[in-house]
Amino acid sequence: MEQRKKHKKIYLIAGVVLAAALIAGYFFVPYAKRHYIPVSVDMAEAAAMEKADMGERKVLTVYFTRVGNSEFEEDVDAVSSASLMKDNETLVGNSQLLATMVYNAVGGELYGIQTEKKYPSAYSDTVSVAKDEMDSDEDVALSGTLPELSRYDMVVLVFPVWWGTVPGAVKSFLQSDDLLGKTIYPLVTHGGSGAGNSVEDIRKLCKADVSNDVLEVFDDDVANAAGAVSEWLKSLH
Ligand SMILES: Cc1cc2nc3c(=O)[nH]c(=O)nc-3n(C[C@H](O)[C@H](O)[C@H](O)COP(=O)(O)O)c2cc1C
């Protein structure tokens, strides 16, 4: 009886401590909120970069992200918005911020892949849609005009890992015949799995050379990744 009471007390204390830690994290660790609501980021500050010299190489930075390809409601704060950031009132995707860092360091051109269809606002619904896309091997239609690839030697490809590989929209981009003779440098953001099969899949999907120098950035680290991106770019000489 005494033993049972003791256990009950321990569970109660543990529960209270856990609840207090979660509440404290939510209110006092700004970035911890990002799995529930978009968190603030100052794009100009987060993507302020040292210049990286790419020599004679002409660089195109291509990215895909949920922002701009999803139907976010006005009150996006009220939905499950893991991986979203906000610069004042403007939503910012992880891949978009990483791609902006690259562009600010190397110049050239920055291009965001746009899909014809829009993904759902809620993170979990997008995860389901992406699973269906993958299972049915859907050809995800892109909108807009792709950049003139013949002008570039080097493509930095920035994307989120979706189900352990590249999102369908990135697969569609990779099927362009004009990638022949270019080198792709993958910059991958993920929620814990790392690049998964994405790099091997890029190799299977496209005619470009794909570098082994891959940078992986955990989603919680994106806003503070300028140093890592800078080091990576410098190593690509
Ligand atoms: C449809 C979908 C599938 C995902 N699959 C994975 C996964 O397999 N492994 C992983 O670590 N993270 C996964 N994530 C998390 C994203 O890769 C991660 O949050 C990324 O930083 C989001 O970048 P974005 O803001 O540019 O979209 C997934 C996210 C979505 C929306």
The ligand as an ORCA input file, in Angstrom:
! r2SCAN-3c Opt
* xyz 0 1
  C       5.403     15.886    -46.990
  C       6.537     15.931    -46.019
  C       7.328     14.817    -45.832
  C       8.445     14.880    -44.975
  N       9.242     13.776    -44.857
  C      10.353     13.847    -44.084
  C      11.248     12.735    -43.989
  O      11.076     11.696    -44.618
  N      12.333     12.866    -43.183
  C      12.589     14.012    -42.475
  O      13.579     14.063    -41.758
  N      11.772     15.086    -42.571
  C      10.677     15.045    -43.360
  N       9.856     16.139    -43.470
  C      10.248     17.387    -42.776
  C      10.869     18.393    -43.738
  O      11.864     17.777    -44.556
  C      11.552     19.544    -42.977
  O      10.682     20.088    -42.018
  C      12.044     20.627    -43.912
  O      12.947     21.474    -43.219
  C      10.916     21.472    -44.484
  O      11.437     22.401    -45.405
  P      10.535     23.494    -46.150
  O      10.128     24.518    -45.121
  O      11.443     24.091    -47.179
  O       9.353     22.817    -46.765
  C       8.736     16.086    -44.290
  C       7.903     17.190    -44.458
  C       6.812     17.131    -45.304
  C       5.931     18.340    -45.486
*
